[in-house]
C-alpha cells in the first residue's frame, strides 16, 4: 500500500507537536498522556503502512519526541525512504 506524501507530512507535524509538549516525567504506561499514546497519535496518518516499517517509524518517532535535536534527521531520512517519490 502506498501512503501519500501528505500523510507523511502529517506524521512529521504530529511528531513535532508531540516533541514540543514532551515532559520526561510523563510515564510510559500511564493512563493519561504518555509517550506510547503520543507515538500512536503520530502514526495515525500512516496506519496502513507495513508492520516492519511501522516498527521502524515507532522507534524513530519515540526518539524524536524525547530528543528532537539528536534524532530528527534520522526520522526525516526514514520518511524520505518510505514516502513515494515526488511527482515530476
Secondary structure by P-SEA (a helix, b strand, c coil): ccccaaaaaaaaaaaaaaaaacccccccccccccaaaaaaaaacccccccaaaaaaaaaaaaaaaacccccaaaaaaaaaaccccccc
